[in-house]
Amino acid sequence: MNIHIIVPDITLTAYPNPVDEGKNVTLTCRVTSDQIPGPFHIDIIRMGDRSEENDRPLSHINDGLGLTHRLDRVSPSDAGTYRCEVGHTTGANLSLSVNYAPKFFAMKDKHVVAKGDPSAFLVSVTAYPLPVEFSWSKDGGRVPNTAIITYDELQTTLSFPAVTETDYGLYDITATTSKGSSSAIIQLAAESAPERPYNLTVTRKNSHRYVTLEWTAGFNGGLDTTHTVQYRKVDGEWVDLDGHLVTEPANSNHPQYTNMIFQLPKKGKYNIRIRAANKIQPAASSNVISVTIEDAATLYGRLPITNWDYSDYLQNLSSPSAVQLCTEVRSELGKVFHAIIGYEKSECDHFREIGGSFA
């Protein structure tokens, strides 16, 4: 007995390839066979970068001898390997390339160095196609002769063996390919006092005097910086909230602090600010916000419910029916009032029938 295995001819093409960023590209799979009639089950798959678990089917068809799939407004993340698979057993691969101008990544906009210390800026980009050409300038002119510049395929380094006073300033780095150029500015600065924190807001408060704050740090001057919550009664003296210091490391880059919970000493109306300080004076203060802490206020109301069958079991709040209904009511009220600063909770007091509905 002779066994003949017939494999259809499969081709996968992309037009255009390479494709420019922001443009459309069409992937076309064609299946031909003189021995096996259609239809075929066809998939176009975006292959994963590390394992088969990352493979992602884009589309499929259950009849015909071909499949076309269009990628709209492609980005660099669309580059990679695509596969046309027929019957989940055989297929053809294609490498798609995306042209784009250089893009900087993981780059700090300020470097703080004391005079006499060494310093180095490492700048990395992604780009296609290569090569990438880099150029440096300082304050619109030439880079100091004390600087050492090195180049690699996708990165460049500007370094100083020992920083001098004249080395401080703004450095412009430009990366250029056949598809365009991108520029960024990096500041080489001396250690300094911190800049003002900003966007201080209250996101929650309650009658137990707890307030939840969030803010964004200004530039820390290249030094470890502490953020202290300060409060005062209206027109009073500023007081540090004891035990509430937040330490920002020198290498941080404008971190945002969220869900920071603090307790005020007593009920009343307060002004609040954040004080940022390092070893160099003066300290810097954020915008000032006002918050009033009041006693818990209970509001009573009646909520008509029309989508639940009333029964005597609801008169007992510990019954399964009452517990279930109360849970749903509290959840829905929470969705309505959660954005109101000061809202704490809702409770079910009782259920009773009031004609066509109950509350």
Residue frames as qw, qx, qy, qz and C-alpha x, y, z in Angstrom:
[[0.000, 0.890, 0.455, 0.000, 0.00, 0.00, 0.00],
 [0.414, 0.227, 0.006, 0.882, 1.35, 3.40, -0.97],
 [0.171, -0.818, -0.445, 0.323, 0.45, 6.47, 1.10],
 [0.368, 0.443, 0.177, 0.798, 0.65, 9.83, -0.59],
 [0.230, -0.693, -0.398, 0.555, 0.66, 12.95, 1.56],
 [0.311, 0.601, 0.345, 0.650, -0.40, 16.00, -0.41],
 [0.293, -0.554, -0.308, 0.716, 0.45, 19.37, 1.12],
 [0.317, 0.873, 0.345, 0.133, -1.20, 22.43, -0.38],
 [0.495, 0.255, -0.022, 0.830, 0.96, 25.34, -1.53],
 [0.271, -0.864, -0.390, 0.169, 0.60, 28.23, 0.95],
 [0.430, 0.317, -0.025, 0.845, 1.87, 31.77, 0.47],
 [0.261, -0.834, -0.397, 0.282, 1.56, 34.75, 2.82],
 [0.424, 0.362, 0.115, 0.822, 2.32, 38.25, 1.55],
 [0.174, -0.753, -0.374, 0.512, 2.07, 41.77, 2.96],
 [0.367, 0.441, 0.313, 0.757, 1.63, 44.92, 0.94],
 [0.494, 0.712, -0.438, 0.238, 3.43, 47.17, 1.45],
 [0.850, -0.500, 0.051, 0.156, 6.28, 45.64, 3.45],
 [0.215, -0.284, -0.586, 0.728, 7.96, 47.51, 5.05],
 [0.075, -0.780, -0.519, -0.341, 5.02, 49.77, 5.83],
 [0.140, 0.402, -0.247, 0.871, 5.31, 53.32, 7.19],
 [0.102, -0.307, -0.731, 0.601, 3.98, 54.00, 10.69],
 [0.294, 0.421, 0.274, -0.813, 0.37, 55.23, 10.58],
 [0.455, 0.275, -0.534, -0.657, -0.34, 53.63, 7.20],
 [0.878, 0.008, 0.280, -0.388, -2.39, 50.51, 6.38],
 [0.064, 0.414, -0.875, -0.242, -1.00, 47.13, 5.34],
 [0.864, 0.087, -0.045, -0.493, -2.84, 44.19, 3.80],
 [0.305, -0.341, 0.889, 0.003, -1.92, 40.59, 4.65],
 [0.782, 0.280, -0.204, -0.519, -2.96, 38.05, 2.03],
 [0.461, -0.257, 0.849, -0.008, -2.85, 34.26, 2.35],
 [0.689, 0.366, -0.346, -0.521, -3.28, 32.11, -0.76],
 [0.597, -0.183, 0.777, -0.084, -3.79, 28.33, -0.81],
 [0.636, 0.459, -0.391, -0.482, -3.42, 26.34, -4.04],
 [0.451, -0.219, 0.865, -0.019, -3.62, 22.61, -4.68],
 [0.476, 0.227, -0.598, -0.604, -4.29, 20.56, -7.81],
 [0.347, -0.030, -0.937, 0.022, -5.04, 17.45, -5.75],
 [0.137, -0.420, -0.761, 0.476, -7.19, 18.74, -2.90],
 [0.043, -0.640, -0.428, -0.637, -10.32, 20.78, -3.59],
 [0.081, -0.208, 0.399, -0.889, -11.34, 23.59, -1.24],
 [0.091, -0.906, 0.124, -0.393, -12.68, 24.82, 1.07],
 [0.611, 0.081, -0.555, 0.558, -9.89, 25.11, 3.63],
 [0.456, -0.850, -0.246, 0.093, -9.98, 26.43, 7.19],
 [0.546, 0.448, -0.126, 0.697, -7.53, 29.36, 7.15],
 [0.432, -0.848, -0.204, 0.229, -6.18, 31.53, 9.99],
 [0.421, 0.639, -0.233, 0.601, -3.83, 34.51, 9.97],
 [0.717, -0.608, -0.273, 0.204, -2.04, 34.56, 13.33],
 [0.065, 0.870, -0.341, 0.349, 0.12, 37.21, 15.00],
 [0.820, -0.019, -0.493, 0.289, 2.94, 35.12, 16.46],
 [0.543, -0.838, -0.032, 0.033, 4.01, 35.77, 20.04],
 [0.227, 0.841, -0.456, 0.183, 7.46, 37.07, 20.84],
 [0.185, -0.546, 0.762, -0.296, 8.37, 34.52, 23.53],
 [0.277, 0.004, 0.950, -0.142, 6.05, 31.52, 23.51],
 [0.114, -0.298, -0.799, -0.510, 3.11, 29.98, 21.72],
 [0.141, -0.614, -0.688, 0.360, 0.91, 31.24, 24.55],
 [0.019, -0.563, -0.037, 0.825, 1.32, 34.75, 23.11],
 [0.112, 0.139, 0.731, 0.659, 0.06, 33.80, 19.64],
 [0.301, 0.449, 0.404, -0.738, -3.04, 35.80, 18.68],
 [0.358, 0.415, 0.747, 0.376, -5.44, 34.80, 15.85],
 [0.050, 0.229, -0.062, -0.970, -6.43, 37.86, 13.82],
 [0.662, 0.294, 0.028, -0.689, -9.18, 36.40, 11.64],
 [0.304, -0.096, 0.927, 0.196, -10.25, 33.22, 9.86],
 [0.612, 0.272, -0.217, -0.710, -12.48, 31.97, 7.07],
 [0.633, -0.063, 0.754, -0.162, -14.12, 28.58, 6.58],
 [0.743, 0.495, 0.445, 0.072, -14.49, 28.58, 2.81],
 [0.388, 0.907, -0.158, -0.038, -12.56, 29.69, -0.25],
 [0.887, 0.126, -0.083, 0.437, -8.88, 29.39, -1.09],
 [0.403, 0.363, -0.178, 0.821, -7.62, 32.61, 0.43],
 [0.389, -0.784, -0.429, 0.223, -7.88, 35.11, 3.25],
 [0.319, 0.534, -0.044, 0.782, -7.13, 38.81, 3.43],
 [0.467, -0.732, -0.403, 0.290, -6.67, 40.83, 6.60],
 [0.295, 0.710, -0.022, 0.640, -5.92, 44.56, 6.83],
 [0.520, -0.464, -0.380, 0.608, -4.05, 46.24, 9.67],
 [0.114, 0.887, 0.247, 0.372, -5.10, 49.89, 9.94],
 [0.105, -0.905, 0.230, -0.342, -2.78, 52.71, 11.11],
 [0.896, -0.069, -0.338, 0.279, 0.07, 50.41, 12.07],
 [0.310, -0.891, 0.306, -0.130, 2.49, 51.21, 14.89],
 [0.224, 0.587, -0.772, 0.093, 5.94, 49.79, 15.67],
 [0.508, -0.197, 0.751, -0.374, 4.29, 47.21, 17.95],
 [0.852, 0.356, 0.150, -0.354, 2.66, 45.64, 14.85],
 [0.423, 0.628, -0.645, -0.098, 6.06, 44.63, 13.47],
 [0.517, -0.330, 0.762, -0.209, 6.92, 40.95, 13.86],
 [0.021, 0.099, -0.943, -0.316, 6.08, 37.50, 12.56],
 [0.689, 0.171, 0.166, -0.684, 2.71, 36.58, 11.09],
 [0.188, -0.114, 0.962, 0.159, 1.62, 33.10, 10.08],
 [0.687, 0.121, -0.237, -0.676, -0.99, 31.82, 7.66],
 [0.261, -0.163, 0.934, -0.181, -2.16, 28.46, 8.98],
 [0.627, 0.081, -0.460, -0.624, -4.29, 26.01, 7.00],
 [0.844, -0.191, -0.455, -0.211, -6.23, 23.35, 8.85],
 [0.569, -0.744, 0.296, -0.186, -4.12, 23.96, 11.99],
 [0.940, -0.111, 0.241, 0.213, -1.46, 21.65, 10.52],
 [0.646, 0.108, 0.272, 0.705, 0.65, 23.53, 7.99],
 [0.062, 0.956, 0.229, -0.170, 1.35, 27.11, 7.10],
 [0.595, 0.444, 0.018, 0.670, 3.68, 29.87, 5.96],
 [0.411, -0.686, -0.251, 0.545, 5.38, 32.65, 7.93],
 [0.356, 0.736, 0.154, 0.555, 6.00, 36.30, 7.08],
 [0.455, -0.387, -0.277, 0.753, 8.10, 38.98, 8.78],
 [0.115, 0.879, 0.352, 0.300, 6.42, 42.40, 8.75],
 [0.477, -0.123, -0.170, 0.854, 8.57, 45.50, 9.21],
 [0.022, -0.920, -0.392, -0.011, 7.30, 48.96, 10.21],
 [0.461, 0.355, -0.053, 0.812, 9.22, 52.11, 9.29],
 [0.313, -0.899, -0.305, -0.043, 9.24, 54.86, 11.95],
 [0.207, 0.778, -0.301, 0.512, 11.32, 57.80, 13.06],
 [0.427, 0.121, -0.722, 0.532, 13.48, 57.41, 16.20],
 [0.572, -0.684, -0.234, -0.388, 11.68, 57.26, 19.55],
 [0.103, 0.484, -0.656, 0.570, 13.43, 58.00, 22.86],
 [0.774, -0.442, -0.386, -0.238, 12.67, 55.84, 25.89],
 [0.790, -0.477, -0.250, 0.293, 13.61, 55.58, 29.60],
 [0.471, 0.359, -0.096, 0.800, 15.28, 58.98, 29.59],
 [0.315, -0.702, -0.417, 0.484, 15.41, 61.47, 32.48],
 [0.297, 0.854, 0.202, 0.377, 15.06, 65.15, 31.62],
 [0.139, -0.898, 0.302, -0.287, 17.37, 66.33, 34.43],
 [0.848, -0.022, -0.376, 0.372, 20.67, 65.05, 35.80],
 [0.307, -0.918, 0.140, -0.208, 21.98, 66.59, 39.01],
 [0.856, 0.068, -0.231, 0.457, 25.71, 66.35, 39.69],
 [0.408, -0.864, 0.031, 0.293, 27.96, 68.19, 42.16],
 [0.359, 0.862, -0.357, 0.008, 30.96, 70.04, 40.76],
 [0.095, -0.610, 0.784, -0.062, 33.97, 67.74, 40.43],
 [0.671, 0.007, 0.715, -0.196, 31.88, 64.58, 40.23],
 [0.072, -0.074, 0.805, 0.584, 31.63, 62.45, 37.05],
 [0.566, 0.399, 0.375, -0.616, 28.42, 62.35, 35.05],
 [0.086, -0.070, 0.838, 0.535, 27.07, 60.48, 32.03],
 [0.636, 0.314, 0.163, -0.686, 23.87, 60.73, 29.96],
 [0.229, -0.005, 0.926, 0.300, 22.89, 57.46, 28.28],
 [0.536, 0.379, 0.052, -0.752, 20.28, 58.03, 25.58],
 [0.300, 0.038, 0.928, 0.218, 18.57, 55.09, 23.84],
 [0.522, 0.323, -0.101, -0.783, 16.13, 55.04, 20.94],
 [0.605, 0.217, 0.762, 0.083, 14.16, 52.57, 18.90],
 [0.333, 0.640, -0.226, -0.654, 13.97, 53.09, 15.12],
 [0.623, 0.136, 0.718, 0.278, 13.53, 51.35, 11.78],
 [0.928, 0.178, -0.171, 0.280, 15.28, 51.26, 9.41],
 [0.567, -0.658, 0.174, 0.463, 18.83, 51.78, 10.60],
 [0.528, -0.081, -0.487, 0.691, 21.29, 53.46, 10.75],
 [0.252, -0.914, -0.316, 0.021, 20.60, 56.16, 13.34],
 [0.467, 0.394, -0.171, 0.773, 22.73, 59.30, 13.43],
 [0.437, -0.761, -0.397, 0.270, 23.05, 61.22, 16.72],
 [0.346, 0.517, -0.083, 0.778, 24.06, 64.82, 17.26],
 [0.461, -0.621, -0.463, 0.433, 24.58, 66.80, 20.49],
 [0.200, 0.600, -0.005, 0.775, 24.54, 70.53, 21.23],
 [0.393, -0.453, -0.562, 0.569, 24.60, 72.65, 24.40],
 [0.007, -0.713, -0.276, 0.645, 22.51, 75.78, 24.89],
 [0.554, 0.800, 0.153, -0.172, 22.22, 76.06, 21.10],
 [0.225, 0.833, -0.498, -0.085, 25.99, 75.83, 20.55],
 [0.617, 0.364, -0.693, 0.083, 28.89, 73.41, 20.72],
 [0.866, -0.456, -0.206, 0.009, 29.30, 70.78, 23.42],
 [0.288, -0.869, 0.402, 0.004, 32.20, 71.61, 25.82],
 [0.534, 0.544, -0.647, 0.031, 35.57, 70.06, 24.99],
 [0.248, -0.376, 0.788, -0.420, 35.52, 68.39, 28.43],
 [0.824, 0.098, 0.301, -0.470, 32.67, 66.11, 27.29],
 [0.126, -0.251, 0.916, 0.286, 33.26, 62.62, 25.87],
 [0.726, 0.278, 0.061, -0.626, 30.70, 61.41, 23.32],
 [0.204, -0.166, 0.944, 0.201, 30.34, 57.78, 22.28],
 [0.655, 0.222, -0.174, -0.701, 27.96, 56.22, 19.76],
 [0.350, -0.016, 0.936, 0.020, 26.42, 52.78, 19.32],
 [0.037, 0.282, 0.800, 0.529, 23.80, 51.47, 16.93],
 [0.284, -0.683, -0.557, -0.378, 20.76, 52.63, 18.95],
 [0.505, -0.814, -0.229, 0.176, 22.28, 54.65, 21.77],
 [0.430, 0.612, -0.211, 0.629, 24.73, 57.40, 22.57],
 [0.621, -0.615, -0.331, 0.355, 26.46, 58.57, 25.76],
 [0.188, 0.791, -0.143, 0.565, 27.59, 62.05, 26.74],
 [0.776, -0.488, -0.297, 0.268, 29.92, 61.90, 29.75],
 [0.049, 0.877, -0.276, 0.391, 32.10, 64.20, 31.86],
 [0.672, 0.060, -0.605, 0.422, 35.06, 62.90, 33.90],
 [0.300, -0.402, -0.493, 0.711, 34.63, 65.81, 36.34],
 [0.103, 0.820, 0.494, 0.270, 31.81, 68.35, 35.98],
 [0.311, -0.068, -0.130, 0.939, 32.80, 72.02, 35.98],
 [0.176, 0.547, 0.387, -0.721, 30.65, 75.13, 36.40],
 [0.293, 0.435, -0.372, -0.766, 30.60, 75.76, 32.63],
 [0.080, -0.024, -0.960, -0.267, 29.32, 72.23, 31.94],
 [0.218, 0.454, 0.727, -0.468, 25.94, 72.97, 33.53],
 [0.289, 0.320, -0.239, -0.870, 23.18, 73.78, 31.05],
 [0.784, 0.331, 0.328, -0.411, 20.71, 72.36, 28.55],
 [0.190, -0.317, 0.824, 0.431, 21.86, 69.64, 26.15],
 [0.729, 0.397, 0.022, -0.558, 19.92, 68.91, 22.98],
 [0.371, -0.191, 0.878, 0.233, 20.13, 65.38, 21.52],
 [0.657, 0.445, -0.100, -0.601, 18.81, 64.68, 18.02],
 [0.515, -0.080, 0.838, 0.162, 18.42, 61.21, 16.49],
 [0.501, 0.555, -0.197, -0.635, 17.93, 61.00, 12.71],
 [0.551, 0.043, 0.803, 0.223, 17.12, 58.22, 10.23],
 [0.047, 0.090, 0.638, 0.764, 15.85, 58.16, 6.67],
 [0.199, -0.597, -0.744, -0.225, 12.31, 58.29, 8.12],
 [0.220, -0.874, -0.153, -0.405, 12.74, 61.45, 10.15],
 [0.385, 0.275, -0.552, 0.687, 14.28, 62.82, 13.32],
 [0.556, -0.732, -0.377, -0.112, 13.40, 63.30, 16.98],
 [0.281, 0.500, -0.401, 0.715, 14.93, 65.62, 19.57],
 [0.634, -0.659, -0.402, 0.047, 14.98, 65.83, 23.35],
 [0.082, 0.761, -0.320, 0.559, 16.47, 68.19, 25.91],
 [0.788, -0.354, -0.421, 0.277, 18.41, 67.05, 28.99],
 [0.109, -0.907, 0.181, -0.364, 19.52, 69.42, 31.72],
 [0.706, -0.007, -0.478, 0.522, 22.76, 69.02, 33.60],
 [0.276, -0.820, -0.035, -0.500, 22.20, 70.88, 36.86],
 [0.180, 0.332, -0.700, 0.606, 23.85, 71.44, 40.19],
 [0.303, -0.423, -0.816, 0.252, 22.22, 70.18, 43.38],
 [0.136, -0.329, -0.060, -0.933, 19.43, 72.55, 44.35],
 [0.362, 0.084, 0.601, -0.707, 16.44, 73.09, 46.58],
 [0.264, 0.332, 0.895, 0.136, 13.33, 71.12, 45.57],
 [0.193, -0.183, -0.366, -0.892, 10.60, 72.51, 43.36],
 [0.514, -0.057, 0.351, -0.781, 7.00, 72.87, 44.54],
 [0.207, 0.225, 0.952, 0.025, 4.80, 69.77, 44.70],
 [0.338, 0.115, -0.197, -0.913, 1.62, 70.32, 42.70],
 [0.592, -0.140, -0.590, -0.531, -1.90, 69.04, 42.05],
 [0.016, -0.006, -0.842, 0.538, -2.59, 68.44, 45.75],
 [0.553, -0.245, -0.339, -0.721, -6.19, 67.24, 46.09],
 [0.430, -0.115, 0.747, -0.493, -8.44, 65.51, 48.64],
 [0.393, 0.028, -0.777, -0.492, -10.01, 62.37, 47.22],
 [0.596, -0.456, -0.645, -0.144, -11.79, 61.11, 50.36],
 [0.056, -0.351, 0.536, -0.766, -12.59, 62.13, 53.96],
 [0.535, -0.431, -0.710, -0.156, -14.71, 60.74, 56.78],
 [0.446, -0.792, -0.059, -0.413, -16.06, 61.69, 60.19],
 [0.863, -0.416, -0.054, 0.280, -13.17, 59.90, 61.93],
 [0.137, -0.913, 0.227, 0.311, -10.89, 62.74, 60.71],
 [0.637, -0.122, 0.597, 0.472, -9.14, 60.65, 58.04],
 [0.454, 0.780, -0.079, -0.422, -8.38, 62.35, 54.74],
 [0.802, 0.101, 0.455, 0.373, -6.98, 60.74, 51.60],
 [0.085, 0.860, -0.188, -0.466, -4.60, 62.94, 49.62],
 [0.813, 0.243, 0.330, 0.414, -2.78, 62.77, 46.32],
 [0.052, 0.932, -0.169, -0.317, -0.12, 65.03, 44.80],
 [0.844, 0.435, -0.013, 0.314, 2.74, 65.07, 42.31],
 [0.600, -0.575, 0.083, 0.549, 6.33, 65.84, 43.31],
 [0.343, 0.918, -0.176, -0.094, 8.23, 68.65, 41.64],
 [0.706, 0.461, -0.430, 0.321, 11.89, 68.20, 40.69],
 [0.769, -0.604, -0.175, 0.116, 13.72, 67.12, 43.86],
 [0.061, -0.935, 0.350, -0.008, 16.96, 68.97, 43.16],
 [0.677, 0.426, -0.589, 0.116, 18.84, 65.72, 42.73],
 [0.015, 0.328, -0.754, 0.568, 18.75, 65.00, 46.46],
 [0.269, -0.380, -0.877, 0.116, 16.74, 62.80, 48.81],
 [0.207, -0.290, -0.020, -0.934, 13.66, 64.87, 49.61],
 [0.014, -0.316, -0.867, 0.385, 11.01, 64.59, 52.33],
 [0.271, -0.425, -0.416, -0.757, 7.35, 65.45, 51.81],
 [0.085, -0.194, -0.734, 0.645, 5.60, 66.57, 54.99],
 [0.173, -0.662, -0.620, -0.383, 1.85, 67.05, 55.36],
 [0.140, -0.057, -0.375, 0.915, 1.16, 70.39, 57.06],
 [0.164, -0.684, -0.660, -0.264, -2.15, 71.73, 58.34],
 [0.100, -0.024, -0.337, 0.936, -3.47, 74.84, 60.01],
 [0.110, 0.711, 0.634, -0.284, -6.73, 76.26, 61.20],
 [0.344, 0.781, 0.303, 0.423, -7.82, 79.15, 59.03],
 [0.057, 0.890, -0.165, 0.422, -5.33, 82.04, 59.54],
 [0.760, -0.617, 0.200, 0.034, -3.36, 79.96, 62.06],
 [0.096, -0.707, 0.675, 0.188, 0.24, 78.75, 62.05],
 [0.788, 0.295, -0.496, -0.215, 1.32, 75.81, 59.90],
 [0.610, -0.463, 0.601, -0.227, 1.87, 72.60, 61.88],
 [0.307, 0.320, -0.866, -0.230, 3.56, 69.37, 60.73],
 [0.888, -0.175, -0.090, -0.416, 1.27, 66.37, 60.92],
 [0.384, -0.594, 0.699, -0.103, 3.34, 64.19, 63.28],
 [0.600, -0.122, 0.790, 0.036, 4.71, 60.93, 61.91],
 [0.690, 0.597, 0.406, -0.048, 3.68, 61.61, 58.34],
 [0.040, -0.719, 0.487, 0.494, 6.86, 61.98, 56.30],
 [0.886, 0.404, 0.228, 0.016, 7.16, 60.62, 52.77],
 [0.384, -0.607, 0.484, 0.500, 10.74, 60.15, 51.53],
 [0.730, 0.673, 0.037, -0.115, 11.44, 60.67, 47.84],
 [0.784, -0.213, 0.301, 0.500, 14.74, 59.17, 46.62],
 [0.084, -0.656, 0.275, 0.698, 17.09, 61.42, 44.69],
 [0.120, -0.119, 0.794, 0.585, 16.77, 59.33, 41.52],
 [0.315, 0.576, 0.727, -0.200, 12.97, 59.71, 41.38],
 [0.115, 0.081, 0.442, 0.886, 11.44, 61.53, 38.45],
 [0.399, -0.119, -0.038, -0.908, 8.33, 63.51, 39.47],
 [0.151, -0.194, -0.968, 0.051, 6.60, 60.60, 41.28],
 [0.468, -0.392, -0.211, -0.763, 2.86, 60.82, 41.91],
 [0.012, 0.020, -0.860, 0.510, 1.64, 59.98, 45.40],
 [0.556, -0.257, -0.393, -0.686, -1.90, 58.58, 45.58],
 [0.780, -0.410, -0.442, -0.165, -4.07, 57.08, 48.31],
 [0.355, 0.217, -0.555, 0.721, -2.01, 58.76, 51.05],
 [0.514, -0.660, -0.488, -0.249, -4.16, 58.54, 54.19],
 [0.254, 0.218, -0.470, 0.817, -3.69, 60.90, 57.14],
 [0.367, -0.674, -0.639, 0.047, -5.66, 61.67, 60.31],
 [0.035, 0.624, -0.083, 0.776, -6.25, 65.25, 61.45],
 [0.168, 0.084, -0.739, 0.647, -6.20, 65.98, 65.21],
 [0.199, 0.417, 0.669, -0.582, -9.82, 67.12, 65.63],
 [0.321, 0.672, 0.634, 0.211, -12.91, 68.12, 63.75],
 [0.060, -0.788, -0.062, 0.610, -13.00, 71.53, 62.09],
 [0.611, 0.787, 0.073, 0.035, -11.98, 73.47, 58.98],
 [0.649, -0.473, 0.345, 0.486, -8.36, 73.16, 57.83],
 [0.489, 0.785, -0.335, -0.182, -5.94, 74.33, 55.21],
 [0.875, -0.207, 0.387, 0.204, -3.55, 71.59, 54.06],
 [0.453, 0.803, -0.367, -0.123, -0.34, 71.71, 52.03],
 [0.958, -0.033, 0.007, 0.285, 2.70, 69.53, 51.30],
 [0.118, -0.921, 0.354, 0.111, 6.17, 70.81, 52.24],
 [0.925, 0.277, -0.079, 0.248, 9.09, 69.41, 50.21],
 [0.226, -0.906, 0.359, -0.010, 12.58, 69.79, 51.71],
 [0.906, 0.161, -0.216, 0.327, 16.11, 68.52, 51.15],
 [0.660, -0.406, -0.159, 0.612, 19.46, 69.63, 52.55],
 [0.261, 0.111, 0.179, 0.942, 19.41, 72.83, 50.47],
 [0.085, 0.660, 0.531, -0.524, 17.10, 75.67, 51.46],
 [0.465, -0.097, 0.412, -0.778, 14.52, 77.00, 50.92],
 [0.316, 0.224, 0.918, -0.082, 11.86, 74.33, 51.22],
 [0.238, -0.036, -0.481, -0.843, 8.98, 74.38, 48.72],
 [0.370, 0.235, 0.706, -0.557, 5.26, 74.21, 49.44],
 [0.151, 0.333, 0.835, 0.411, 2.45, 72.88, 47.29],
 [0.296, -0.418, -0.309, -0.801, -0.84, 74.53, 46.49],
 [0.164, -0.020, 0.701, -0.694, -3.09, 74.95, 49.55],
 [0.399, -0.326, -0.712, -0.477, -6.41, 73.12, 49.79],
 [0.388, -0.264, 0.408, -0.783, -9.26, 73.44, 52.28],
 [0.496, -0.176, -0.835, -0.161, -11.10, 70.58, 53.96],
 [0.470, -0.399, 0.285, -0.734, -13.79, 70.49, 56.64],
 [0.333, -0.040, -0.935, 0.115, -14.12, 67.53, 58.99],
 [0.523, -0.318, 0.041, -0.790, -17.61, 67.24, 60.49],
 [0.488, -0.086, 0.781, -0.380, -19.50, 64.86, 62.73],
 [0.064, 0.137, 0.921, 0.358, -21.15, 61.96, 60.95],
 [0.464, 0.193, 0.116, -0.857, -24.52, 63.06, 59.58],
 [0.276, 0.192, 0.939, 0.068, -27.23, 60.49, 58.93],
 [0.384, 0.177, -0.239, -0.874, -29.63, 61.20, 56.10],
 [0.433, 0.219, 0.846, -0.221, -32.93, 59.33, 55.97],
 [0.412, 0.317, -0.338, -0.785, -34.95, 58.70, 52.88],
 [0.761, 0.192, 0.561, -0.265, -37.33, 56.31, 51.20],
 [0.055, 0.399, -0.729, -0.553, -36.26, 54.37, 48.12],
 [0.821, 0.247, 0.183, -0.482, -39.13, 52.86, 46.03],
 [0.178, -0.316, 0.892, 0.268, -38.23, 49.41, 44.68],
 [0.728, 0.315, 0.036, -0.608, -40.27, 48.01, 41.81],
 [0.644, 0.412, -0.616, -0.189, -38.18, 45.09, 40.56],
 [0.155, 0.182, -0.903, 0.358, -38.37, 42.92, 43.68],
 [0.570, -0.441, -0.587, -0.370, -41.32, 40.89, 45.03],
 [0.273, -0.511, 0.450, -0.680, -42.27, 41.97, 48.50],
 [0.720, -0.237, -0.650, -0.057, -42.66, 39.27, 51.15],
 [0.606, -0.773, -0.034, -0.182, -42.99, 39.15, 54.94],
 [0.872, -0.129, -0.076, 0.465, -39.44, 37.79, 55.12],
 [0.403, 0.546, -0.029, 0.733, -38.18, 41.27, 54.25],
 [0.419, -0.828, -0.041, -0.370, -39.44, 42.58, 57.59],
 [0.812, -0.517, 0.168, 0.212, -36.64, 40.60, 59.24],
 [0.275, 0.888, -0.353, -0.106, -33.40, 42.30, 58.13],
 [0.322, -0.520, 0.789, 0.052, -31.37, 39.22, 59.05],
 [0.831, 0.270, 0.464, -0.144, -33.35, 36.93, 56.73],
 [0.569, -0.040, 0.569, 0.592, -31.61, 35.75, 53.55],
 [0.314, 0.719, 0.510, 0.354, -34.05, 37.71, 51.36],
 [0.149, -0.982, -0.090, 0.066, -33.52, 40.94, 53.28],
 [0.553, -0.567, 0.373, 0.483, -29.73, 40.52, 53.39],
 [0.548, 0.226, 0.583, 0.556, -29.60, 39.94, 49.63],
 [0.175, 0.854, 0.397, 0.286, -31.81, 42.93, 48.85],
 [0.325, -0.921, 0.036, 0.211, -29.97, 45.21, 51.27],
 [0.618, -0.310, 0.441, 0.572, -26.64, 44.21, 49.73],
 [0.431, 0.467, 0.537, 0.554, -27.88, 45.15, 46.27],
 [0.048, -0.952, -0.278, -0.116, -29.35, 48.45, 47.48],
 [0.472, -0.780, 0.179, 0.369, -26.11, 49.45, 49.25],
 [0.608, -0.038, 0.506, 0.611, -24.07, 48.53, 46.18],
 [0.298, 0.680, 0.480, 0.468, -26.22, 50.67, 43.89],
 [0.213, -0.969, -0.127, 0.017, -26.19, 53.63, 46.29],
 [0.613, -0.531, 0.292, 0.506, -22.43, 53.32, 46.57],
 [0.532, 0.287, 0.495, 0.624, -22.13, 53.63, 42.80],
 [0.072, 0.873, 0.356, 0.326, -24.16, 56.84, 42.90],
 [0.322, -0.943, 0.018, -0.082, -22.44, 58.52, 45.86],
 [0.869, -0.196, 0.016, 0.454, -18.87, 57.13, 45.78],
 [0.492, 0.446, 0.067, 0.745, -17.51, 60.29, 44.12],
 [0.271, -0.862, -0.094, -0.419, -18.88, 62.56, 46.86],
 [0.388, 0.331, -0.606, 0.611, -16.09, 63.47, 49.27],
 [0.309, -0.253, 0.508, -0.763, -17.34, 62.58, 52.74],
 [0.851, -0.055, -0.198, -0.484, -19.75, 59.80, 51.78],
 [0.236, -0.456, 0.831, -0.214, -19.10, 56.80, 54.02],
 [0.016, 0.073, 0.995, 0.072, -21.81, 54.16, 53.73],
 [0.570, -0.173, -0.232, -0.769, -25.48, 53.32, 53.27],
 [0.110, -0.015, 0.932, -0.345, -27.60, 51.14, 55.56],
 [0.417, -0.346, -0.656, -0.526, -31.00, 49.47, 55.26],
 [0.262, -0.214, 0.514, -0.788, -33.33, 50.47, 58.13],
 [0.512, 0.216, 0.761, -0.334, -36.42, 48.49, 57.14],
 [0.100, -0.057, -0.717, -0.688, -38.54, 47.35, 54.21],
 [0.345, 0.395, 0.665, -0.532, -42.32, 47.89, 53.97],
 [0.272, 0.432, 0.734, 0.448, -44.95, 47.70, 51.29],
 [0.080, 0.461, 0.170, -0.867, -46.32, 51.02, 50.00],
 [0.631, 0.554, 0.108, -0.533, -48.88, 50.03, 47.39],
 [0.850, 0.517, -0.078, -0.067, -47.58, 49.09, 43.95],
 [0.579, 0.496, -0.504, 0.406, -43.96, 49.20, 45.13],
 [0.731, -0.636, -0.210, 0.129, -42.18, 48.88, 48.43],
 [0.259, 0.790, -0.334, 0.445, -39.31, 50.69, 50.17]]
